[in-house]
Amino acid sequence: MIIGYGTTRDTLLLYSSGNNGVTQMAANVPDEVVFGYIMFEGSGVLVTHVSHKISGVQRARGLAHQKTIAAFFSQHDVTVNTSKPSELTPTMLRERTRHLARKSVPMK
């Protein structure tokens, strides 16, 4: 799921949703401030994408709303920040979520 401001200053709108994971999300991230939520290998990942092509004012507004978005998606396990769609890859998400992996312990 990707949400963003569109033409508004402070109202978030649903941009897209889908079932094809991180590849689909990266392909649909626009050059603006957007927030995404994705389940990746069993972990909930909140993505804050602040395009490197936007103004400082837009960047500040997006980052100011990051806490509110994180509270709304309270079940997320990790937050990642990107500035280019190419940064959003399975390898990057795997690296950011690997500390969440739990080793199974045999029962005695």
RONU-475046 format. One record per residue (C-alpha): x, y, z; residue in three letters. Coordinates in Angstrom, 3 decimals, decimal comma. Layout:
<node><c1>X</c1><c2>Y</c2><c3>Z</c3><code>Ala</code></node>
...
REM end
This chain:
<node><c1>0,000</c1><c2>0,000</c2><c3>0,000</c3><code>Met</code></node>
<node><c1>1,237</c1><c2>3,487</c2><c3>-0,853</c3><code>Ile</code></node>
<node><c1>-0,347</c1><c2>6,656</c2><c3>0,512</c3><code>Ile</code></node>
<node><c1>0,582</c1><c2>10,247</c2><c3>-0,238</c3><code>Gly</code></node>
<node><c1>-0,590</c1><c2>13,840</c2><c3>-0,251</c3><code>Tyr</code></node>
<node><c1>-1,462</c1><c2>14,270</c2><c3>-3,917</c3><code>Gly</code></node>
<node><c1>-2,490</c1><c2>17,873</c2><c3>-4,452</c3><code>Thr</code></node>
<node><c1>-3,399</c1><c2>18,395</c2><c3>-0,785</c3><code>Thr</code></node>
<node><c1>-1,147</c1><c2>19,761</c2><c3>1,937</c3><code>Arg</code></node>
<node><c1>-2,177</c1><c2>17,541</c2><c3>4,840</c3><code>Asp</code></node>
<node><c1>-4,684</c1><c2>14,907</c2><c3>3,706</c3><code>Thr</code></node>
<node><c1>-3,331</c1><c2>11,498</c2><c3>2,803</c3><code>Leu</code></node>
<node><c1>-4,816</c1><c2>9,565</c2><c3>-0,100</c3><code>Leu</code></node>
<node><c1>-4,469</c1><c2>5,944</c2><c3>-1,163</c3><code>Leu</code></node>
<node><c1>-2,213</c1><c2>5,857</c2><c3>-4,229</c3><code>Tyr</code></node>
<node><c1>-1,963</c1><c2>2,123</c2><c3>-4,809</c3><code>Ser</code></node>
<node><c1>-2,141</c1><c2>-1,310</c2><c3>-3,268</c3><code>Ser</code></node>
<node><c1>-1,236</c1><c2>-4,737</c2><c3>-4,527</c3><code>Gly</code></node>
<node><c1>0,031</c1><c2>-8,236</c2><c3>-3,918</c3><code>Asn</code></node>
<node><c1>3,349</c1><c2>-8,238</c2><c3>-5,784</c3><code>Asn</code></node>
<node><c1>5,553</c1><c2>-7,087</c2><c3>-2,937</c3><code>Gly</code></node>
<node><c1>8,519</c1><c2>-4,801</c2><c3>-2,877</c3><code>Val</code></node>
<node><c1>9,079</c1><c2>-4,852</c2><c3>-6,636</c3><code>Thr</code></node>
<node><c1>5,569</c1><c2>-3,542</c2><c3>-7,277</c3><code>Gln</code></node>
<node><c1>5,936</c1><c2>-0,946</c2><c3>-4,526</c3><code>Met</code></node>
<node><c1>9,232</c1><c2>0,356</c2><c3>-5,934</c3><code>Ala</code></node>
<node><c1>7,704</c1><c2>0,591</c2><c3>-9,413</c3><code>Ala</code></node>
<node><c1>4,844</c1><c2>2,747</c2><c3>-8,092</c3><code>Asn</code></node>
<node><c1>6,702</c1><c2>5,158</c2><c3>-5,799</c3><code>Val</code></node>
<node><c1>6,284</c1><c2>8,709</c2><c3>-7,164</c3><code>Pro</code></node>
<node><c1>8,748</c1><c2>11,602</c2><c3>-6,873</c3><code>Asp</code></node>
<node><c1>7,201</c1><c2>13,093</c2><c3>-3,731</c3><code>Glu</code></node>
<node><c1>6,660</c1><c2>12,242</c2><c3>-0,063</c3><code>Val</code></node>
<node><c1>4,772</c1><c2>8,962</c2><c3>0,294</c3><code>Val</code></node>
<node><c1>4,354</c1><c2>6,338</c2><c3>2,955</c3><code>Phe</code></node>
<node><c1>4,076</c1><c2>2,648</c2><c3>2,282</c3><code>Gly</code></node>
<node><c1>3,275</c1><c2>-0,459</c2><c3>4,243</c3><code>Tyr</code></node>
<node><c1>4,342</c1><c2>-3,881</c2><c3>3,093</c3><code>Ile</code></node>
<node><c1>4,532</c1><c2>-7,360</c2><c3>4,572</c3><code>Met</code></node>
<node><c1>7,977</c1><c2>-8,690</c2><c3>3,757</c3><code>Phe</code></node>
<node><c1>8,960</c1><c2>-12,235</c2><c3>4,709</c3><code>Glu</code></node>
<node><c1>6,645</c1><c2>-12,148</c2><c3>7,721</c3><code>Gly</code></node>
<node><c1>7,606</c1><c2>-8,654</c2><c3>8,929</c3><code>Ser</code></node>
<node><c1>5,542</c1><c2>-5,498</c2><c3>8,681</c3><code>Gly</code></node>
<node><c1>7,640</c1><c2>-2,760</c2><c3>7,080</c3><code>Val</code></node>
<node><c1>6,689</c1><c2>0,913</c2><c3>7,102</c3><code>Leu</code></node>
<node><c1>8,370</c1><c2>2,795</c2><c3>4,261</c3><code>Val</code></node>
<node><c1>8,863</c1><c2>6,551</c2><c3>4,324</c3><code>Thr</code></node>
<node><c1>9,865</c1><c2>7,697</c2><c3>0,855</c3><code>His</code></node>
<node><c1>11,030</c1><c2>11,294</c2><c3>0,576</c3><code>Val</code></node>
<node><c1>12,092</c1><c2>11,866</c2><c3>-3,002</c3><code>Ser</code></node>
<node><c1>15,447</c1><c2>13,517</c2><c3>-3,555</c3><code>His</code></node>
<node><c1>13,685</c1><c2>15,669</c2><c3>-6,185</c3><code>Lys</code></node>
<node><c1>11,378</c1><c2>17,606</c2><c3>-3,823</c3><code>Ile</code></node>
<node><c1>11,842</c1><c2>20,896</c2><c3>-1,973</c3><code>Ser</code></node>
<node><c1>13,025</c1><c2>21,233</c2><c3>1,594</c3><code>Gly</code></node>
<node><c1>9,581</c1><c2>22,422</c2><c3>2,695</c3><code>Val</code></node>
<node><c1>7,902</c1><c2>19,322</c2><c3>1,259</c3><code>Gln</code></node>
<node><c1>10,580</c1><c2>17,118</c2><c3>2,799</c3><code>Arg</code></node>
<node><c1>10,084</c1><c2>18,700</c2><c3>6,236</c3><code>Ala</code></node>
<node><c1>6,300</c1><c2>18,324</c2><c3>6,039</c3><code>Arg</code></node>
<node><c1>6,583</c1><c2>14,643</c2><c3>5,187</c3><code>Gly</code></node>
<node><c1>9,057</c1><c2>13,922</c2><c3>7,934</c3><code>Leu</code></node>
<node><c1>6,888</c1><c2>15,816</c2><c3>10,436</c3><code>Ala</code></node>
<node><c1>4,007</c1><c2>13,433</c2><c3>9,659</c3><code>His</code></node>
<node><c1>6,159</c1><c2>10,322</c2><c3>9,936</c3><code>Gln</code></node>
<node><c1>5,351</c1><c2>9,797</c2><c3>13,650</c3><code>Lys</code></node>
<node><c1>1,619</c1><c2>10,039</c2><c3>13,009</c3><code>Thr</code></node>
<node><c1>1,844</c1><c2>7,527</c2><c3>10,186</c3><code>Ile</code></node>
<node><c1>3,921</c1><c2>5,177</c2><c3>12,351</c3><code>Ala</code></node>
<node><c1>1,299</c1><c2>5,385</c2><c3>15,109</c3><code>Ala</code></node>
<node><c1>-1,441</c1><c2>4,531</c2><c3>12,603</c3><code>Phe</code></node>
<node><c1>0,526</c1><c2>1,486</c2><c3>11,383</c3><code>Phe</code></node>
<node><c1>1,350</c1><c2>0,512</c2><c3>14,956</c3><code>Ser</code></node>
<node><c1>1,825</c1><c2>-3,156</c2><c3>14,091</c3><code>Gln</code></node>
<node><c1>4,870</c1><c2>-2,508</c2><c3>11,894</c3><code>His</code></node>
<node><c1>8,131</c1><c2>-4,176</c2><c3>12,904</c3><code>Asp</code></node>
<node><c1>10,602</c1><c2>-1,834</c2><c3>11,233</c3><code>Val</code></node>
<node><c1>10,697</c1><c2>1,519</c2><c3>9,438</c3><code>Thr</code></node>
<node><c1>12,836</c1><c2>2,205</c2><c3>6,383</c3><code>Val</code></node>
<node><c1>13,533</c1><c2>5,508</c2><c3>4,653</c3><code>Asn</code></node>
<node><c1>14,228</c1><c2>5,909</c2><c3>0,954</c3><code>Thr</code></node>
<node><c1>14,833</c1><c2>8,823</c2><c3>-1,379</c3><code>Ser</code></node>
<node><c1>14,941</c1><c2>6,916</c2><c3>-4,686</c3><code>Lys</code></node>
<node><c1>12,688</c1><c2>4,028</c2><c3>-5,785</c3><code>Pro</code></node>
<node><c1>15,786</c1><c2>2,000</c2><c3>-6,698</c3><code>Ser</code></node>
<node><c1>16,707</c1><c2>1,851</c2><c3>-2,990</c3><code>Glu</code></node>
<node><c1>13,583</c1><c2>-0,180</c2><c3>-2,236</c3><code>Leu</code></node>
<node><c1>14,745</c1><c2>-3,714</c2><c3>-2,965</c3><code>Thr</code></node>
<node><c1>14,267</c1><c2>-7,166</c2><c3>-1,441</c3><code>Pro</code></node>
<node><c1>17,945</c1><c2>-7,132</c2><c3>-0,441</c3><code>Thr</code></node>
<node><c1>17,571</c1><c2>-3,854</c2><c3>1,466</c3><code>Met</code></node>
<node><c1>14,426</c1><c2>-5,035</c2><c3>3,240</c3><code>Leu</code></node>
<node><c1>16,033</c1><c2>-8,356</c2><c3>4,107</c3><code>Arg</code></node>
<node><c1>18,980</c1><c2>-6,482</c2><c3>5,621</c3><code>Glu</code></node>
<node><c1>16,675</c1><c2>-4,207</c2><c3>7,635</c3><code>Arg</code></node>
<node><c1>14,500</c1><c2>-7,085</c2><c3>8,915</c3><code>Thr</code></node>
<node><c1>17,111</c1><c2>-9,776</c2><c3>9,535</c3><code>Arg</code></node>
<node><c1>17,478</c1><c2>-8,809</c2><c3>13,196</c3><code>His</code></node>
<node><c1>13,806</c1><c2>-9,729</c2><c3>13,634</c3><code>Leu</code></node>
<node><c1>14,381</c1><c2>-13,372</c2><c3>12,709</c3><code>Ala</code></node>
<node><c1>13,855</c1><c2>-15,667</c2><c3>15,621</c3><code>Arg</code></node>
<node><c1>15,761</c1><c2>-18,869</c2><c3>15,904</c3><code>Lys</code></node>
<node><c1>13,666</c1><c2>-21,870</c2><c3>16,784</c3><code>Ser</code></node>
<node><c1>14,622</c1><c2>-23,634</c2><c3>19,976</c3><code>Val</code></node>
<node><c1>13,965</c1><c2>-27,362</c2><c3>20,196</c3><code>Pro</code></node>
<node><c1>11,500</c1><c2>-28,385</c2><c3>22,899</c3><code>Met</code></node>
<node><c1>12,811</c1><c2>-30,881</c2><c3>25,423</c3><code>Lys</code></node>
REM end
